[in-house]
C-alpha cells in the first residue's frame, strides 16, 4: 500500500454526504443566495442583469415573482415566474427582451421593460 492508502486497507469509495433532505436544503440555500446576490446587484447597482439565476432556481429559492419597470411610462409591475413559457433552465435575464408594457405597446410602439429583481411576494404597481 502506498502512503496515501486508507489505514483499513479498503479502497476509497465516493459517497454523498447527508440524507436527501439535507441535499435539498443545501440546494435551496444555494439558490436563495444566488437570488439574493442578483437582487442586490440589480437593486443596488442597477445591473448588470447577467449572470442571473435560472427560473427554476428562483422558484426553488422562494422567489416566485419578478419585478419589472416599463421604460416608457415608469410603471413597476410584478410578473409571476411560474406562468412564463420558457423552460425552467432559462436564465432570468433572457426574459427581459420578451416583456412589454401592455399600455405603452398600444401607444408608443412596444417599448421594452427593465428587470429590477426577483421578489418573494406580489407587490402593487406604483409609479
Backbone as ProteinMPNN parsed JSONL, in Angstrom:
{"seq_chain_A": "XXXXXXXXXXXXXXXXXXXXXXXXXXXXXXXXXXXXXXXXXXXXXXXXXXXXXXXXXXXXXXXXXXXXXXXXXXXXXXXXXXXXXXXXXXXXXXXXXXXXXXXXXXXXXXXXXXXXXXXXXXXXXXX", "coords_chain_A": {"N_chain_A": [[0.834, -1.182, 0.0], [0.409, 2.244, -0.721], [1.618, 5.505, 0.425], [-0.662, 7.062, 0.589], [-2.817, 5.474, 0.966], [-5.825, 4.186, 2.47], [-6.034, 3.557, 5.999], [-7.339, 1.234, 6.778], [-7.077, -0.57, 4.754], [-8.999, -0.894, 2.811], [-10.319, 0.21, -0.355], [-10.845, 3.694, -1.266], [-14.118, 5.017, -1.372], [-16.513, 6.789, -3.239], [-18.982, 8.835, -1.87], [-22.128, 10.306, -1.13], [-22.671, 13.018, 0.968], [-24.718, 13.173, 3.792], [-28.298, 12.947, 4.271], [-30.989, 12.782, 1.774], [-32.697, 14.944, 2.345], [-31.082, 16.939, 3.483], [-29.462, 17.529, 1.319], [-31.308, 18.629, -0.444], [-32.039, 20.838, 1.042], [-29.599, 22.177, 1.06], [-29.333, 22.781, -1.642], [-31.525, 24.503, -1.938], [-30.722, 26.575, -0.256], [-28.417, 27.436, -1.617], [-29.603, 28.309, -4.007], [-31.187, 30.391, -2.989], [-29.202, 32.152, -2.042], [-27.972, 32.805, -4.479], [-30.075, 34.166, -5.744], [-30.46, 36.298, -3.94], [-27.998, 37.603, -4.175], [-28.108, 38.386, -6.863], [-30.345, 40.071, -6.722], [-29.363, 42.112, -5.042], [-27.362, 43.149, -6.678], [-28.907, 44.064, -8.84], [-30.808, 45.838, -7.659], [-29.222, 47.508, -6.076], [-27.103, 48.415, -7.692], [-28.226, 48.812, -10.146], [-27.907, 46.84, -12.138], [-25.326, 44.813, -13.703], [-27.627, 42.704, -15.521], [-26.778, 40.211, -16.203], [-24.635, 37.689, -14.963], [-27.568, 35.755, -14.27], [-29.791, 34.032, -11.995], [-31.401, 30.888, -12.812], [-34.811, 30.324, -13.93], [-36.036, 28.139, -12.604], [-34.354, 27.922, -10.387], [-34.878, 30.323, -9.021], [-37.578, 29.957, -8.39], [-37.348, 27.689, -6.738], [-35.941, 28.803, -4.635], [-37.795, 30.365, -3.416], [-38.639, 32.714, -4.586], [-41.053, 33.689, -6.293], [-41.85, 35.733, -7.977], [-41.1, 38.343, -10.355], [-39.853, 41.539, -10.489], [-40.506, 44.207, -12.621], [-39.904, 47.113, -14.685], [-41.447, 49.481, -16.717], [-39.981, 51.077, -19.427], [-41.171, 53.077, -20.833], [-43.408, 54.285, -19.482], [-42.665, 54.221, -16.826], [-43.873, 52.537, -14.93], [-44.049, 50.164, -12.345], [-44.239, 46.653, -12.141], [-45.173, 43.35, -11.061], [-44.312, 40.098, -12.105], [-45.442, 36.832, -12.366], [-43.323, 34.112, -12.038], [-43.904, 31.451, -12.37], [-45.688, 31.141, -14.437], [-44.574, 31.748, -16.841], [-43.502, 30.895, -20.161], [-40.934, 29.898, -21.133], [-38.41, 27.268, -20.656], [-37.569, 26.003, -17.358], [-34.873, 26.141, -16.987], [-33.964, 28.421, -18.146], [-32.127, 31.418, -17.962], [-32.973, 34.23, -15.901], [-32.422, 36.799, -16.902], [-32.77, 36.592, -19.632], [-35.453, 36.866, -20.095], [-36.058, 39.507, -20.271], [-36.08, 40.692, -22.845], [-38.458, 39.808, -23.905], [-40.56, 40.892, -22.498], [-43.171, 43.26, -22.341], [-44.849, 46.363, -21.825], [-48.274, 46.55, -21.597], [-49.983, 48.818, -21.962], [-48.243, 50.836, -22.994], [-47.4, 49.567, -25.286], [-49.491, 49.748, -27.061], [-49.561, 52.49, -27.509], [-46.932, 53.587, -27.976], [-45.416, 51.96, -29.633], [-44.344, 49.507, -28.573], [-42.295, 49.658, -26.254], [-39.46, 48.508, -24.377], [-39.071, 46.615, -21.282], [-37.503, 46.937, -18.051], [-35.594, 44.885, -16.016], [-35.875, 44.624, -12.529], [-35.505, 43.024, -10.286], [-35.88, 39.904, -8.434], [-38.657, 38.897, -6.417], [-40.211, 38.018, -3.285], [-42.911, 38.252, -2.725], [-46.008, 39.302, -4.199], [-46.212, 42.566, -5.428], [-47.905, 45.706, -5.339], [-48.635, 47.766, -8.171], [-46.809, 50.707, -8.775], [-45.902, 54.131, -9.482]], "CA_chain_A": [[0.0, 0.0, 0.0], [1.148, 3.494, -0.821], [1.491, 6.385, 1.576], [-1.976, 7.717, 0.615], [-3.855, 4.443, 1.082], [-6.541, 4.229, 3.753], [-5.397, 2.724, 7.019], [-8.024, -0.046, 6.952], [-6.757, -1.425, 3.634], [-10.083, -0.887, 1.83], [-10.206, 1.356, -1.259], [-11.747, 4.817, -1.037], [-15.349, 4.993, -2.157], [-17.198, 8.082, -3.275], [-20.318, 8.786, -1.294], [-22.769, 11.604, -0.943], [-22.792, 13.265, 2.396], [-26.011, 13.59, 4.303], [-29.511, 12.38, 3.675], [-31.542, 13.59, 0.683], [-33.3, 16.18, 2.839], [-30.062, 17.964, 3.666], [-29.021, 17.935, -0.015], [-32.346, 19.519, -0.963], [-31.916, 22.097, 1.783], [-28.385, 22.844, 0.59], [-29.645, 23.335, -2.964], [-32.419, 25.644, -1.727], [-29.895, 27.647, 0.296], [-27.578, 27.951, -2.703], [-30.477, 29.066, -4.909], [-31.574, 31.632, -2.299], [-28.043, 33.045, -2.049], [-27.799, 33.297, -5.85], [-31.122, 35.164, -5.989], [-30.187, 37.481, -3.121], [-26.861, 38.29, -4.788], [-28.598, 39.019, -8.083], [-31.205, 41.177, -6.308], [-28.527, 43.222, -4.557], [-26.705, 43.741, -7.84], [-29.906, 44.752, -9.652], [-31.425, 46.939, -6.931], [-28.216, 48.41, -5.558], [-26.226, 48.967, -8.727], [-28.999, 48.847, -11.394], [-27.38, 45.903, -13.124], [-25.838, 44.214, -14.923], [-28.566, 41.598, -15.32], [-26.083, 38.946, -16.447], [-25.387, 36.446, -14.992], [-28.734, 35.713, -13.395], [-30.207, 32.66, -11.698], [-32.401, 30.305, -13.712], [-36.189, 30.407, -13.448], [-36.251, 27.071, -11.636], [-33.611, 28.242, -9.159], [-35.614, 31.376, -8.329], [-38.784, 29.346, -7.82], [-36.91, 26.816, -5.648], [-35.473, 29.641, -3.528], [-38.908, 31.091, -2.803], [-38.83, 33.985, -5.274], [-41.937, 33.359, -7.411], [-42.202, 36.913, -8.773], [-40.043, 39.175, -10.919], [-40.271, 42.936, -10.564], [-40.065, 44.851, -13.859], [-40.278, 48.516, -14.831], [-41.612, 49.874, -18.108], [-39.136, 52.222, -19.766], [-41.991, 54.107, -21.454], [-44.259, 55.014, -18.529], [-42.067, 54.067, -15.492], [-44.739, 51.761, -14.033], [-43.461, 48.932, -11.826], [-45.171, 45.537, -12.06], [-44.594, 42.054, -10.732], [-44.689, 39.039, -13.029], [-45.297, 35.511, -11.755], [-42.368, 33.295, -12.796], [-44.401, 30.095, -12.616], [-46.582, 31.093, -15.597], [-43.859, 32.065, -18.077], [-43.408, 29.709, -21.014], [-39.615, 29.282, -21.355], [-38.063, 26.206, -19.705], [-37.101, 26.454, -16.036], [-33.416, 26.313, -17.017], [-33.68, 29.701, -18.787], [-31.735, 32.483, -17.032], [-33.984, 35.281, -15.772], [-32.122, 37.976, -17.712], [-33.228, 36.385, -21.008], [-36.871, 37.223, -20.195], [-36.185, 40.963, -20.428], [-36.389, 41.073, -24.219], [-39.801, 39.386, -24.264], [-41.565, 41.574, -21.695], [-43.636, 44.541, -22.843], [-45.942, 47.005, -21.11], [-49.453, 46.475, -22.456], [-50.479, 50.161, -22.296], [-47.286, 51.533, -23.856], [-47.301, 48.866, -26.563], [-50.527, 50.295, -27.938], [-49.331, 53.901, -27.788], [-45.596, 54.015, -28.376], [-44.669, 51.007, -30.442], [-43.727, 48.415, -27.832], [-41.016, 49.868, -25.549], [-39.003, 47.39, -23.556], [-39.109, 46.744, -19.833], [-36.222, 46.802, -17.365], [-35.686, 43.996, -14.862], [-35.423, 45.24, -11.289], [-35.089, 41.982, -9.354], [-36.901, 38.93, -8.077], [-39.234, 39.221, -5.114], [-40.879, 36.902, -2.624], [-44.352, 38.426, -2.709], [-46.523, 40.169, -5.256], [-46.307, 43.955, -4.99], [-48.832, 46.517, -6.13], [-47.972, 48.66, -9.129], [-46.657, 52.114, -8.386], [-45.092, 54.856, -10.452]], "C_chain_A": [[0.876, 1.243, 0.0], [0.912, 4.379, 0.391], [0.105, 7.037, 1.668], [-3.116, 6.706, 0.725], [-4.556, 4.568, 2.43], [-5.938, 3.231, 4.733], [-6.066, 1.36, 7.178], [-7.795, -0.986, 5.776], [-7.835, -1.489, 2.571], [-9.923, 0.333, 0.912], [-11.198, 2.456, -0.886], [-12.993, 4.652, -1.899], [-15.988, 6.375, -2.101], [-18.588, 7.908, -2.681], [-20.849, 10.204, -1.158], [-22.968, 11.807, 0.543], [-24.204, 13.712, 2.736], [-27.18, 12.925, 3.609], [-30.059, 13.292, 2.58], [-32.153, 14.903, 1.146], [-32.243, 17.273, 2.985], [-29.504, 18.417, 2.324], [-30.019, 18.899, -0.633], [-32.288, 20.866, -0.26], [-30.685, 22.875, 1.342], [-28.617, 23.475, -0.775], [-30.532, 24.572, -2.834], [-31.649, 26.837, -1.169], [-29.013, 28.262, -0.781], [-28.402, 28.777, -3.686], [-30.884, 30.398, -4.288], [-30.411, 32.629, -2.3], [-27.788, 33.617, -3.44], [-28.829, 34.38, -6.169], [-30.886, 36.433, -5.184], [-29.021, 38.284, -3.693], [-27.301, 39.037, -6.035], [-29.486, 40.214, -7.75], [-30.39, 42.374, -5.831], [-27.825, 43.919, -5.708], [-27.694, 44.556, -8.672], [-30.471, 45.971, -8.933], [-30.4, 47.968, -6.455], [-27.414, 49.13, -6.626], [-26.922, 49.118, -10.077], [-28.37, 47.983, -12.486], [-25.933, 45.579, -12.855], [-26.714, 43.002, -14.614], [-27.899, 40.242, -15.515], [-24.915, 38.818, -15.49], [-26.553, 36.504, -14.006], [-29.085, 34.261, -13.102], [-31.245, 32.174, -12.709], [-33.788, 30.437, -13.095], [-36.456, 29.367, -12.369], [-35.54, 27.324, -10.319], [-34.339, 29.305, -8.349], [-36.877, 30.815, -7.677], [-38.432, 28.456, -6.637], [-36.503, 27.625, -4.421], [-36.593, 30.412, -2.858], [-39.103, 32.483, -3.374], [-39.724, 33.75, -6.493], [-42.286, 34.538, -8.317], [-40.955, 37.656, -9.233], [-40.576, 40.588, -11.02], [-39.661, 43.572, -11.803], [-40.569, 46.293, -13.883], [-40.374, 48.83, -16.313], [-40.759, 51.108, -18.364], [-39.928, 53.354, -20.417], [-42.758, 54.944, -20.45], [-43.783, 54.903, -17.081], [-42.982, 53.387, -14.477], [-43.994, 50.49, -13.63], [-44.555, 47.876, -11.741], [-44.423, 44.303, -11.582], [-45.165, 41.011, -11.685], [-44.446, 37.709, -12.329], [-44.392, 34.648, -12.626], [-42.9, 31.902, -13.115], [-45.35, 30.017, -13.811], [-45.87, 31.433, -16.903], [-43.585, 30.785, -18.848], [-42.008, 29.123, -21.191], [-39.324, 28.187, -20.326], [-37.475, 26.775, -18.413], [-35.582, 26.604, -15.972], [-33.01, 27.638, -17.658], [-33.244, 30.723, -17.743], [-32.762, 33.614, -17.044], [-33.696, 36.455, -16.7], [-32.568, 37.826, -19.168], [-34.708, 36.716, -21.19], [-37.065, 38.7, -20.529], [-36.607, 41.353, -21.842], [-37.796, 40.688, -24.647], [-40.9, 40.167, -23.544], [-41.87, 42.952, -22.258], [-44.747, 45.061, -21.941], [-47.144, 47.05, -22.056], [-49.925, 47.861, -22.888], [-49.537, 50.885, -23.257], [-47.156, 50.86, -25.214], [-48.317, 49.408, -27.558], [-50.194, 51.711, -28.383], [-47.997, 54.197, -28.464], [-44.818, 52.995, -29.192], [-43.809, 50.045, -29.653], [-42.37, 48.738, -27.197], [-40.702, 48.679, -24.639], [-39.194, 47.681, -22.074], [-37.701, 46.535, -19.287], [-36.428, 45.892, -16.166], [-35.137, 44.707, -13.638], [-34.947, 44.219, -10.269], [-36.206, 41.008, -9.09], [-37.42, 39.265, -6.687], [-40.052, 38.035, -4.595], [-42.393, 37.033, -2.636], [-44.759, 39.406, -3.807], [-46.695, 41.572, -4.686], [-47.301, 44.684, -5.887], [-48.055, 47.447, -7.035], [-47.908, 50.062, -8.553], [-45.795, 52.808, -9.409], [-43.96, 55.608, -9.805]], "O_chain_A": [[1.933, 1.286, 0.63], [0.116, 4.052, 1.271], [-0.263, 7.522, 2.738], [-4.28, 7.082, 0.585], [-3.955, 5.004, 3.412], [-5.403, 2.195, 4.338], [-5.434, 0.421, 7.662], [-8.286, -2.114, 5.805], [-7.613, -2.085, 1.517], [-9.444, 1.378, 1.354], [-12.239, 2.201, -0.28], [-12.908, 4.192, -3.037], [-16.002, 7.034, -1.062], [-19.278, 6.931, -2.972], [-20.087, 11.168, -1.082], [-23.374, 10.902, 1.273], [-24.796, 14.534, 2.038], [-27.055, 12.409, 2.499], [-29.644, 14.446, 2.468], [-32.129, 15.884, 0.403], [-32.502, 18.425, 2.638], [-29.107, 19.575, 2.19], [-29.629, 19.877, -1.272], [-32.466, 21.91, -0.887], [-30.724, 24.103, 1.259], [-28.149, 24.584, -1.035], [-30.323, 25.568, -3.527], [-31.893, 27.978, -1.563], [-28.879, 29.484, -0.848], [-27.951, 29.825, -4.147], [-30.923, 31.418, -4.975], [-30.618, 33.819, -2.534], [-27.427, 34.786, -3.571], [-28.5, 35.391, -6.789], [-31.09, 37.534, -5.696], [-29.057, 39.514, -3.693], [-26.916, 40.187, -6.243], [-29.403, 41.252, -8.407], [-30.693, 43.515, -6.177], [-27.705, 45.144, -5.714], [-27.348, 45.632, -9.159], [-30.601, 47.034, -9.54], [-30.684, 49.165, -6.436], [-27.085, 50.308, -6.484], [-26.285, 49.509, -11.055], [-28.321, 48.392, -13.647], [-25.373, 46.037, -11.859], [-26.559, 42.358, -13.577], [-28.409, 39.229, -15.038], [-24.248, 39.822, -15.237], [-26.501, 37.235, -13.017], [-28.723, 33.363, -13.862], [-31.888, 32.981, -13.38], [-33.924, 30.637, -11.888], [-37.039, 29.683, -11.332], [-36.056, 26.983, -9.255], [-34.414, 29.205, -7.124], [-37.202, 31.163, -6.542], [-39.141, 28.463, -5.631], [-36.7, 27.178, -3.29], [-36.369, 31.053, -1.832], [-39.678, 33.346, -2.711], [-39.22, 33.624, -7.609], [-42.959, 34.35, -9.33], [-39.905, 37.605, -8.593], [-41.648, 40.807, -11.584], [-38.452, 43.492, -12.019], [-41.528, 46.645, -13.196], [-39.479, 48.481, -17.082], [-40.812, 52.074, -17.602], [-39.421, 54.469, -20.543], [-42.768, 56.172, -20.542], [-44.435, 55.44, -16.186], [-42.868, 53.644, -13.279], [-43.386, 49.823, -14.468], [-45.672, 48.17, -11.316], [-43.199, 44.222, -11.684], [-46.347, 41.042, -12.026], [-43.375, 37.483, -11.766], [-44.657, 34.469, -13.815], [-42.404, 31.243, -14.028], [-45.781, 28.921, -14.168], [-46.492, 31.409, -17.965], [-43.451, 29.714, -18.256], [-41.903, 27.912, -21.388], [-39.919, 28.175, -19.248], [-36.951, 27.889, -18.391], [-35.059, 27.141, -14.996], [-31.821, 27.95, -17.708], [-33.924, 30.885, -16.73], [-33.349, 33.915, -18.084], [-34.629, 37.052, -17.236], [-32.728, 38.826, -19.867], [-35.174, 36.837, -22.323], [-38.124, 39.092, -21.017], [-37.419, 42.263, -22.01], [-38.286, 41.192, -25.658], [-42.061, 40.105, -23.949], [-40.968, 43.714, -22.606], [-45.498, 44.278, -21.361], [-47.035, 47.533, -23.182], [-50.238, 48.063, -24.061], [-49.991, 51.483, -24.233], [-46.832, 51.524, -26.198], [-48.035, 49.512, -28.752], [-50.508, 52.097, -29.509], [-47.942, 54.972, -29.418], [-43.622, 53.19, -29.41], [-42.663, 49.79, -30.022], [-41.372, 48.129, -27.581], [-41.596, 47.954, -24.202], [-39.44, 48.816, -21.666], [-36.823, 46.02, -19.979], [-37.349, 46.109, -15.379], [-34.07, 45.319, -13.692], [-34.067, 44.522, -9.464], [-37.351, 41.247, -9.473], [-36.704, 39.85, -5.874], [-40.511, 37.184, -5.356], [-43.096, 36.024, -2.564], [-43.961, 40.22, -4.273], [-47.25, 41.75, -3.602], [-47.504, 44.317, -7.044], [-46.946, 47.867, -6.704], [-48.854, 50.533, -7.921], [-45.038, 52.159, -10.131], [-43.186, 56.271, -10.495]]}, "name": "protein", "num_of_chains": 1, "seq": "XXXXXXXXXXXXXXXXXXXXXXXXXXXXXXXXXXXXXXXXXXXXXXXXXXXXXXXXXXXXXXXXXXXXXXXXXXXXXXXXXXXXXXXXXXXXXXXXXXXXXXXXXXXXXXXXXXXXXXXXXXXXXXX"}
